Amino acid sequence: MLGTVQNKQNTLNELNKGVTDNWWENAVIYQVYPRSFKDSNGDGEGDLQGVIQQLPYLQDLGIDAIWLSPFYKSPNKDGGYDVSDPRDVDPRFGTLADAEELIQRAHESGIKVIFDIVPNHFSSDHVWFKAALASKPSSAERARFHFADGKGENGNQPPNNWESLFNGPAWTRVIEADGKPGQWYLHLFDSSQPDLNWENAEVAKDFERTLHFWLDRGLDGFRIDVAHGLFKSDVKEDHRDPKELTRALRMDLGGMDPEVRKALLSDIPFFGQGQAHEIYRQWRTIFDSYPEKRMAVAEALLYPTSRLADYVRPDELHQVFNFDYMGAEWNASKIIKSVKSSIAELSTVGASPSWVMNNHDSPRVVSRLKSSDRARAFALLTHALPGSVYVYQGEELGMVEGIIPDEVRQDPAFIRSGGKDKGRDGARVPLPWNASAKNFGFSGGNPWLPMHQTLKEYSVDLQNTEVNSFLNLYKMSLTLRKRFLNQENSTQLIWHDAPEGIVHFSRGSEFILLANTTQLPIDIDVKASVMVLLQSQSGASLIGTIVTVPPDTTLWLRKENN
Ligand code: NOJ
């Protein structure tokens, strides 16, 4: 008998050990967009030393890990997602030694580090692409990319009608050695980002080298850019409605009906092809060959969302971004539906969910929800969910989309659409650190995007001293989350029936969440005596077991006498 109990205890210990080792499963991961985070050398662009300087800020915020958007060698036509050497640092961000120092210093501060990896494409400045341009059709150099002859007379039409996600054709024609227009190459993004051909073994080999390069330097994980894009269906085939598809693929949701959008995203010839899974199985063996747990999170936008679970099967990647949740409106039943389906779909493969409210490609959450009260309430709701939370820099300050004159916009999506698509620069405006300093403490030089005076009120120093600031709300929720929600016994979420417009769930034996997405106060009987742990704004009241939840408000409650 004792033996059985002991065995059970051993199994439990093992399970709990598994839970703690998989650090990403309930981590709060902070996305740093290095160019806009902190400039240490006065050139107007953020850099790696700037991130190192601000590690105490991140530690104080209470996050567990940072994910850095690319800082690799790059002509920077697409904010560094056009990589010309994935194993070196671009001088605008610092040196390789800075990247190594960052990993080490973050670890000393108890913070894990994730870097971006961009396998769908290289920059046209990469040596491979330069060699491809200098070589003949059908050469080994061209076989690393998607080169094809054009259609029509003299091949002057692109090989198919696919569109770049940044607008315009997904193909560009090259000039051959004889000085005449010749083959075309595929680029799902800017023409400076030629797509790699993953059918080519050299491509896979080179990326394995890159994985080892950074893992050997102690990196804890990767965020995989366009993880669902590596393989394409037949590049000779047209899409039935390429213009609508491009609109559907925009992270600002392109003003499209959500159902039409989902239908378009459920069948894309260049995303979600099955062969990528074999590559990720291979990558998994690499991650698993290192001591301490290394992880990878996939950027993949696919419908139905159940397809995302394929990327996080036990022998593949560890996590996938939840873009369905990111697109959720401030509407209780839609939020509940999205949360329930994410948890259910991912649990079929034993993966933990992730929750994202915005990132460097999407409108900032306060602007999207058109209200800072709603964004505060949405944040408290998000921080209470089981799984990991991604926080995009400046989100904790409640920043809105930046005010940027069109003349200085830099996003290729803006440029290629002739300004029709405003692009993503609004979410990339540098952070204000200090209300009274030049450029609000971001840089001693000229910031790469203008820092409008309205940024002042979001400054870190002001928010640190204001009790009810956005920043302090984040600090409190991240602290309380660790204390009440990251316990091994509270990973489960129990839904309670609630009136229209209310989200009501509990976790563990103590914690209850109520969120009111309507414009009226609503009374809820929580059937227990409770105290308010945290509220996204003031105004809640308690009478007996009845809680009055103000409009656009989330409450964290704790059962008393526990
Ligand atoms: C997704 C990245 O998040 C985005 O910023 C980039 O433009 C595209 N992938 C292309 O790499």
Boltz pocket constraint, residues with backbone or C-beta under 6 A from the ligand:
constraints:
  - pocket:
      binder: B
      contacts: [[A, 78], [A, 79], [A, 81], [A, 82], [A, 118], [A, 189], [A, 225], [A, 226], [A, 299], [A, 360], [A, 361]]
      max_distance: 6.0
